[in-house]
Amino acid sequence: MAKYIMKRFFMMLVTIFIIATLTFFLMHAVPGSPLESDRNTNETVQANLERFYKLDQPMHIQYFSYMKSVATFDFGPSIKDPNRTVNELLARGFPVSFELGIITIIVAVISGILLGTFAALRHNKMIDYAAMTFAVIGISIPNFVLATVLIQQLAVNVNLFPPATWKSPMHMVLPVFALATGPMAIIARLTRSSMLEVLTQDYIKMARAKGINPMRIVLRHALRNALMPVVTIMGTLLAGILTGTFVIEKIFAIPGMGKYFVDSINNRDYPVIMGTTVFYSAFLIFMLFLVDIVYGILDPRIKLHKKEGDV
Amino acid sequence: MTGKQLAEELARTRLEDGADIDPVDHFGKRGKIVKNNKHKTVTDERILSVEDLHVTFSTYGGTVQAVRGVNFELYKGETLAIVGESGCGKSVTSNAIMGLIQQPPGKISSKGVHFKKQDLTKLSKKEMRKIQGVDISMIFQDPMTALNPTLTIGEQLTEGVKQHKNLSKSEAKQRAIDMLHLVGIPNPDERLKQYPHQFSGGMRQRIVIAIALICEPELLIADEPTTALDVTIQAQILELFDEIQAKTGVSIILITHDLGVVAKIADRIAVMYAGKVIETGDKREIFYTPQHPYTQGLLNSVPRLDLAGGELKPIDGTPPDLFAPPAGCPFAARCPFAMDVCTNVYPEKTALSKTHNVDCWLQDPRAQKLIEERAFAR
């Protein structure tokens, strides 16, 4: 196991290196610079500023100093807001984004699995049709549309929930709902179809022939096998939720990382772009690694590592 | 008798037979096959009686009449083989007895499926669960798919006894170990922690048998238990059935299309065709004096080593469409001796002996002329 984790860790480093490099060149391929603004600044001032931020140096020198900052995880101060370092921005924004993301994942996974399982157990009955209609709607509506509709209906028209910001559990309801609906619908549909398939398997029939409790058959025999495809797409869903947080944070004025990320790109704020991109990708890669571990736990046939003497 | 005692006694019998030294040293594979020396006793205590069982399935294409009035009985300690080609309703019959038909789309009607004193068709699902796996157990065709890949063998073995017999964890485990001994799996203690994919096909079928036997059922329904196995493993598994029956006195319904298997372990045979039992008899009656043309055709299409130069004679044609089964004898369209009456009216049961029954118009006295012609033609 330790060997496997070491191997994966090395692979993560390589991936992050590639992402950082790509980000750097993409960043510089985009026209504009962090020092440009509408006001006409003095040319000397401009040149001094460029020298200060080392933007006047050749590309490869900039690349190396940039990679050094990635390696040491010290991105220096933001160009637009020189009073704050990038690390401070991350430290402030990440906990909020993390909270939003994790709650969304938990809500999406649990409700998706429940919905899919009930639909499968009541195949072609009312519950099934209702759940699947709900799922199709959930997949079809983009989260930003859902978010604005929710704000209009449940915060403005009916005043059930606060319309924005991130302070109490009540504040969390709308953004989490808006963000979780899509992934939940995908998980529900997938759970349903794979559950229906598993329920026709011989080993389920055999469990029935053994006179095992129906509850136990579903929970112990069927669900574990039916969840394999769900775990497989968790990686993609995680990436989706992560990018979804950018939009949702913006709409609900949630002070998370997404705001800094989007703003930094608009402003060509190079250190902040670097910092947020590397951080996001490292986080996503780590989550994918966790998904792989869960995969191995759910299905004993999948071996993450080769033991001595295994065939 | 506990499983452990059984296992010991089995091992001793094997020694006496000189066929096996110790199952543990052989990794569950017994080289030489012991002769069929059962000391079993078939009693006249009726354990199961199926009367006029009908099973239909509603589909988009119409209603399939999978089983159309099946009657048979089973006595304690007996092995009844149900034979017939694919799609003749063998498995549906066994699933119906076992309560495994989903309703809907399935629909079961009968004059009664009595297991001892109880009518299984009248039980609720909850009451049925107290019989499933406890009094009646089932062995499935394909051991590669019958075991849950994500649960350990130990859990799959013990969950039944734990639920039905309220055994503690350690008692259930001990019982599972005894059962694995009984079916000839070495190192049961360690094997319990393993998953199905760590076993070979033959081993898995032994485990499936162990699971079926763990609650000491009185009736074992084996649905093509050897079809998915290698021929050498098949022989071992059949041997195991014989041994287990000799020791426990369990009654067995063996569903198969393999007449070799039937010849080896059955006492009585029921031949099914197009959802009906067309001929029943004890093993000798069916193999030596088959009366129904279909049974004869079935036997003729089995390769035999003792008849040199013989050609295999397949039965021409295909079984009838069970969406719209024929009014008369379902075999009439393929029968070389078919008469007008055969296509229109289903023949009544003719009893040829205490055990031998056949549904065929050739048994009618008026068909005697045709039988003479047939004999002449041969």
Contacts between the chains, C-beta under 8 A, distances in Angstrom:
chain1	res1	chain2	res2	distance
A	201	B	145	6.5
A	202	B	140	5.6
A	202	B	141	8.0
A	202	B	142	6.3
A	202	B	145	4.1
A	202	B	146	4.7
A	203	B	145	6.6
A	203	B	146	5.8
A	203	B	147	5.8
A	203	B	148	4.2
A	203	B	149	7.6
A	205	B	100	6.2
A	205	B	140	7.1
A	205	B	146	8.0
A	206	B	138	7.4
A	206	B	140	5.6
A	206	B	146	4.9
A	206	B	147	7.5
A	206	B	208	7.5
A	206	B	211	7.7
A	207	B	148	7.2
A	208	B	100	6.0
A	208	B	132	7.2
A	209	B	98	5.8
A	209	B	100	6.1
A	209	B	132	5.8
A	209	B	133	6.3
A	209	B	137	7.2
A	209	B	138	4.2
A	209	B	140	7.8
A	210	B	132	6.5
A	210	B	133	3.8
A	210	B	137	7.7
A	210	B	159	7.3
A	210	B	160	4.6
A	210	B	211	6.9
A	211	B	128	7.6
A	211	B	129	4.1
A	211	B	130	6.8
A	211	B	131	7.1
A	211	B	132	3.4
A	211	B	133	3.9
A	211	B	134	6.3
A	211	B	160	7.0
A	211	B	163	7.4
A	211	B	164	6.5
A	212	B	129	7.7
A	212	B	133	7.4
A	212	B	159	6.1
A	212	B	160	6.8
A	212	B	163	6.4
A	213	B	129	7.5
A	213	B	163	6.5
A	216	B	159	7.4
A	216	B	163	7.8
A	220	B	151	7.1
A	220	B	159	7.9
A	221	B	148	5.4
A	221	B	151	7.1
A	224	B	150	4.8
A	224	B	151	7.9
A	225	B	148	7.2
A	225	B	149	7.0
A	225	B	150	5.7
A	298	B	150	6.9
A	299	B	149	7.2
A	299	B	150	5.9
A	300	B	149	7.5
A	300	B	150	6.3
A	300	B	195	4.5
A	300	B	197	7.5
A	301	B	149	6.0
A	301	B	195	7.0
A	301	B	197	5.0
